[in-house]
Amino acid sequence: MINGKAISISLFTGAFGLDLGLEKAGFQTVSVVEKDYDATKTIVINRPSLKESAVPREIEKVSSQELLEEGGRVLGLNRALRPGEVDLVTGGPPCQPFSTAGKRGSVMDPRGSLFMDFIRIVKEIQPRFFLMENVRGLLSAPILHRPINQRGKDYPPLVADEIAGAALAVVLAEMKAIGYNVIYNLLEAADYGVPQNRERVVFIGSRDGETVTFPLAKYSKDGQNLPKWLTLKHALTDLVEPEPEFIAYSESRLKFLRLLQAGQNWRHLPEELKKEAMGGAYNSGGGKVGFYRRLSWDKPSPTITTSPHQKATDMCHPLALRSLSVRESARIQTFPDDWVFYGSVTSKYKQIGNAVPVLLAKEIGSYLFELIQGNKPKGKEIAEQLSLFYL
């Protein structure tokens, strides 16, 4: 801490959802790295003190020294921050799957992704803690994909990189190689007061070998021992929008949505219309619960996506014949109503859908802030880590 403030540096910042939650927990973000133009404008509009670092830039081209210098200026110091002085480095680096030639198909190799720049900056800045979040799929992703029809007794055994969980093993190895003790867990945002079912993998690294767990849940699905999950109604009831921003449905979509009530989807259409509504997806596998979906007031929202009007992941308002508005989506992600998003409607949806829910970030941040202050907050026990379950 510097001058009584817990200091955070933010990578892959997006629309500042993670950082806003950390602010509410007591952290001050002193430098950000984000390449999307509209997201950087969102940051500057809401946090003018970050205008120097909130410019579109790629993390591969950013040095740790730049971040430390920017942080020193934001704090009003006459010097750059030093390695070891920062309390927390955060971010959600994408471990992008990509295609290769031949029959290998999708690949997810953290060693060839922006994850390694996250590791580089943590190694050089030496924060007391780091916090990294990612998609659930990272827990079970192989690095190399072997098609199902090329497995079995007539084919060579799977190599290490083809086994489920290989990407996770690399992530953990790289984190530990820079000297951090690491824990991770799959967190459900609804357990922490977010009116949305959204699972994210969260990693916490400790430089000094401190015992770290995760914050205790405050809500539960069944409402036993803890209050029940908050619902869409809790999120939106008092929201007043004279002119909501949204992307309108086509008339061909509205034809079917008009026939549905809150909490229903394509399966509730008249039998003779289902095939027409679904088109080629009618005979495909999977639950297809997102098609022509009108949200339920009495449940948490499904995961807010970057495009709530897509056919397979419909987020139609329970009453209005439209997708969730920009501000409704932001409410569900627990952004405050005065948080301004810059850009087109499409860009605003993208920024909101990519964000970490503010309240989830606040709960994790509050736990870490207590540790930094020398307290011993109660934490969520982690049984055998998650790897035994997923691998």
Secondary structure, 3 states (H helix, E strand, C coil): CECCEEEEEEECCCCCHHHHHHHHHCEEEEEEEECCHHHHHHHHHHCHHHCCCCCECCHHHCCHHHHHHHHHHHCCCCCCCCCCCCCEEEECCCCCCEECCCCCCEECCHHHCCHHHHHHHHHHHCCCEEEEEEEHHHHCCCCECCCHHHCCCCCCCCCHHHCCCHHHHHHHHHHHHCCCEEEEEEEEHHHHCCCECCEEEEEEEECCCCCCCEECCCCECCCCCCCECCCHHHHHCCCCCCCCCCCCCCHHHHHHHCCCCCCCCHHHCCHHHHHHHHHHHHHCCCCCCCCCCECCCCCCECCCCCCCCCCCCCCECCCCCCECCHHHHHHHCCCCCCCCCCCCHHHHHHHHHHCCCHHHHHHHHHHHHHHHCCCCCCEECCCCCCHHHHC
